[in-house]
Amino acid sequence: MSASEWADFFDGHAPIYDENPFTKNTLAEVSFLTRELDLKPGAAILDVGCGTGRHAVELAQRGCRVTGVDISAGMLEQARKRSEAAGVNVTWRQADAALYSADELYDAVICLCEGAFGLLGGDDDALGQPAAILRNAAAAMKPGAKCLFTVLNGFRMARQFKQEDVAAGRFDPLTLTEASQCAPGRDSPMRERGFVPTELVLLFGAAGLKVLHLWGGTAGNWGRGPLELDEMEIMVVAQKPAAR
């Protein structure tokens, strides 16, 4: 199984993706992004794993220049419809975020609701895949630019599974990956990767990014709040060093 399995899944899920409850707080989430990343009209934003474009289009409506990247043609089709309906221009790119090379530098990079970070194909290394995404994100950032990621909380994963789940292959404690239940009936289960804060500091640092904040980041409840052990997501705010 490769990362294309995630593309196939999201192609099928795209028409109903925006019915998910966690998609209903877009305006507040974009306001939060605007404050934390200090986004001004005209800012160039790269949205990695943009999905149906709910953040990208709202940012464009607020005057930003946005490029949205996603592995799924179906999700991008929905994103294009959204931008056309809103009357804004967004550049859409179909690509695997672990392989994507940006052709310009951005004032900020976002990767939200797992976007691509930690959605593993069968051949993906549990450290190599997120590390590659971070390297590509860092390479796309202007000196001094910030990024904001929301990623799955590894603490929650570890607390919800039992030893029998490990024995059955539903959870791997060595890589903090779970066999995803989002695509039943597949020969090979899709894998989702969780992270813990110390690991995130190391991963971002290895990509040349300094972590500024680690907060709870569950969709629909963004804020400068501490991470709770059982919440779904961790928020990472990091910065590329300014040019000397």
N, C-alpha and C positions, 0 to 999 in steps of 0.2 A: 504494500500500500504506500502511496506517495501523498504529498500535500494536495495533489489534485482531487483526492477523495473529499477534502474539505470544500473545494470548489464545487464538486458535484452536490454535496449536501446543501450548501448555501444557494446554489442555483435553484434547487427545489424549494427551499425555505423562503426565498426572497419575496414572493408575493404576499406572504403573511408575516414577514419579519416584524413589521411595524405594529402588529397586534400584540407583541410581547409587552408585558406591563413595564419592564425596565426602560422602554423607549419613550415614556410619556412625560419626561421632565427636561426636554431638550432646551427650552428657552432659559431655564435657570442654570442648566449645565453650561451653556454657551456664555452666559453672563459670568459664571465662575471662571471659565477658561480665559475670558477677556481680561478679568482682573488679575488672575494669577500669572498669566503670561505677558501682561502689559501690552495687549494687542491694540494697535491703533488702526484707523482706516487706512487702507493701502498695504497693510502688512501681508507678507507672503507666508502662507501656512501650508504645510504638508500633513495630510490626514492619512495615516497608515492604517489599512484595514478599515476603510471608510464605510463599508456596508451600503446601506440605502441612502447614505448622504445626509442624514438628519443634522449632524453637527456641521458638516462642510457647507451645506446650503444656508444654514442660519448664519454662519460666519460670513459667507459671501453677501448675505443681505445686510450685514453690518459693515460692509465696505472692505472686507479682506479679499485678497487674491488667493484662491484655494486650489490646491491640487489634491484630488482624492485617489488613492491607490487601493485596489482590492483584487483578490485572486478570482473572485466569482463574477462571471459575466452577467448572471441573473441579478445579483445585488447592484451591479453598476447600471443595469437597465432601469431598475427602480430609482436609482440615484439621478440618472439623466431625466427621468420623468419629473422628479421632484424639483430639480433645478429649472427645468423648462416651465413648470407650473408657477414657480416663484419668480420667474423672469430674471434670473441671475446666471452669470457665466461661471462655471466651475470646470477645470480641466480634469477629466477622468482618465485613469490609466489602469489597465488590467495587468497585474503582475503579482508574483509571489514576493512578499515583503522581504523574505530572506535573501532574495536575489536582485531586488530592485536597486537600480543606480539612478539617483536623481540627476536631472540635467540643469539644475540651478540651485542656488543656496536660499534657504528659507529663514524667516524671522522666528519661526516656531514650528515644532513638530508635535503632533498629537497621535496617540494610539489608544483608543478607548474601547471599553467593554471587551477586552482581550484582543480586539482588532485582528491581529494575526499572532501576537506574542504568546508563545506556548501552545498554539494549536498545532500539534505534531502529526506529521505523516509517519508511516511505519518505518521509514528509513531515516527519519530526522533524529539527530542527537538531542537529548534533553537539555544540554547546555549549548550546543553549537547553534541550534535554531534561534533561540532568543539572542544569543551573542551576535549572530549575523544581522539580525534585524536592528540591533542597537548600533552596530558599526555603520550600517547603511544610513540610519537616522542621523548619527553624529556627522557623517560625511556630508549630509544634506543641510546641516545647520550653519548659519553664519556665526562667526566668533561672537560670544556673548549671548547667543540665542538660548532660549529655554525649550524644554520639551515636557509633556505631561502624558504619562501612561497610566492606565488602570489595568491591573493584572489579577489573575486568580490568587486567592489567599491560601497558601499552603498549610497554614495552621488549621483552617477550617477543614480542609481535605483530611488531614491526619486525624482530626478529632471525630470525623463522622464515620470513618471506616474501622473495621475490626480485623483481627488477625485472620479470620476465615476469608475476608475479602482479599487479603494479600495472597493467601493460598490459592484462591480461585482466579487470581489474575485481574481482579477488578481495581486493585490499587497497588502501586509500586512505591514503597517508602524510600527506596534508594534514589529515585528520580522525582518523587512527588508528582507522579502522573496517575491519572485515573482513566480507565477504559470508558470512553464517553457513551452515555446512554442515549445520545441525541439521534443516533442512526441505527436503530435495531435491525437485525437481519443481515447485516454485513458479515462477510466471511472474516474480516479482520476488524476488530473494534478501533474506532478513532480515539486518539489520545489527547487529553488536555493536561496541561502542566501547571502546577501551582508553584508559588514562590514564597520565600520568607524574607524579611527586611534585610538581614545581614547579607544574604546572597544577592539581593538586588543592588545593594551598594557596591559589591564587588563586580557584578556584571556591568553596571553602568560605568563604573570607574575604569574597567578594562577597555571600554569603548571610548574613553576620553571624556566622560561626562561626570560632573560632580553632583551628587544627590543633595538637593537643598531641603526637601521635605519628604517624609513618609507619613501618609495619613490613611484613614479608612476611606475607601473610594467606591463603595457600592453604588451602582447606577440608581438614580432617583434620590440619593441621599448624600450628595457631595458637600463637602465643607472641610474646614481646617480642624477636623476632629481626630482623636487618637484611633488607632486600629483596634477593633474588637476581634477577639479570637475567632468568633464564629460568623463574622460577616463575609460576604461573598468576595469582595475585591480589595486590593491594596492600591492606593494612589501614590505614584512617584512623580515628583517634580525635580528636574535636574537641569543643569546648565552646561553649555560648552564654554570653556575658558575664553576670555576676551583675548584678542590679538595683542601681542606685546609690541 
